[in-house]
Amino acid sequence: MTRHPPRTTWLEISCSALTNNLRQLRSRLSHTTRLMAVIKANAYGHGAAETSRTLQRAGADRFGVATLMEAVELRAAGIERPILVLGYTPAWQAAEALAHDITLTVIDLETAAALGQEAATQGATIQVHVKVNTGMNRLGVRPGAVPAFIAALRDLPGIEIEGIFTHFATSDEADKQHADAQFISFQQLLAALERNGLRPRIAHAANSAALLTMPYTHLDMARSGIALYGLDPDMEQCALPPGFQPALAWKSLVTQVADLAPSEAVSYGREFIADRPMRVAVLPVGYADGFPRRPHHWGSVLLHGQPAPILGRVCMDQTIVDVTAIEATVGCVRLGDEATIIGRQGEAFISAEAASQRIGTNNYDIVSRILARVPRLYVE
Ligand SMILES: Cc1ncc(COP(=O)(O)O)c(C=O)c1O
């Protein structure tokens, strides 16, 4: 390694993988369909600033985030394209949204009126997208209430309705019945709005899974997150097609190698007790980096291209791994050797998907929980 990370645990983010994945997605869309890069939650752990700059260079039309804070962070990083806050923004953030030219999602008239009021006092308009609840039952206006909602929004000073969108609950499943029902409901709504001259300019529904497996849902824009990072929308039911590349690798350097005598225990609570002479290595990574302590174990990391099983409890900043078998077969493990937590080492590979299965969650959770104190290194 030529460039030293500021810490002995770090992420390597491949900019060419991000660019490649964006192109893969773009190649599936018509020329009239925009592509929104969803980079909420620190770009799913990949680092919002550099990831969004890379994707802007690669041609992402727009950016989607969860909160206004995330949107402002993107502007500070030099993102000039439109940014939509996908979550709820309270009226007291209107001035900040206006100052940074951020588009907001609206789901209730009271907040929208207050947002518009702030814009109008500044002699400006705030762009909004209406969120429709077609069956995810999270955020959104029920389809039946949307025409009246849009008609009322139109009368508000300071508000310009640019878009309308919905979100699928099950587009990553093999059975598309529920997702199709959601889409039909959305399309019927769009048709009704069109008939009454109320259809906003940009209608969008597709996330990564729908972009890849339900091309009829592309509409005026698709919003992709997980596939941009080269990760499966669902490992079993919606794996990425060939051509995508995982952009993230998580690495750590061995900080100590030691012997363990039979009956000696490892880490807090003495959960692991050696039943034979062992060699163990310490890695400077822990749950305060987002390396999960519970509910289950990550299992192993890779050292010298071999699995090194985690022993005992993961601590806040450190983890102990078993290198006995590696030393017996491949050779001596030394201070400074590189361990891979996610990624490839020789023939061996730990994917975010495999890790997520071990700890009983999904790959979104695995990467987005990697905390800011783990430095991100951007490589070609
Ligand atoms: C509203 C909305 N749109 C799009 C996405 C992107 O989804 P995915 O990462 O599955 O592509 C998300 C992420 O969960 C979302 O909440």
The ligand as a Gaussian input file, in Angstrom:
#p B3LYP/6-31G(d) Opt

LIG

0 1
 C      -37.749000       6.574000      -1.161000
 C      -36.584000       5.765000      -1.592000
 N      -36.281000       5.693000      -2.905000
 C      -35.232000       4.974000      -3.360000
 C      -34.435000       4.252000      -2.493000
 C      -33.295000       3.439000      -3.051000
 O      -33.545000       2.079000      -2.850000
 P      -32.458000       0.989000      -3.302000
 O      -31.251000       1.230000      -2.454000
 O      -33.112000      -0.310000      -2.976000
 O      -32.192000       1.211000      -4.730000
 C      -34.713000       4.299000      -1.130000
 C      -33.889000       3.541000      -0.193000
 O      -34.335000       2.801000       0.628000
 C      -35.808000       5.072000      -0.664000
 O      -36.125000       5.131000       0.633000

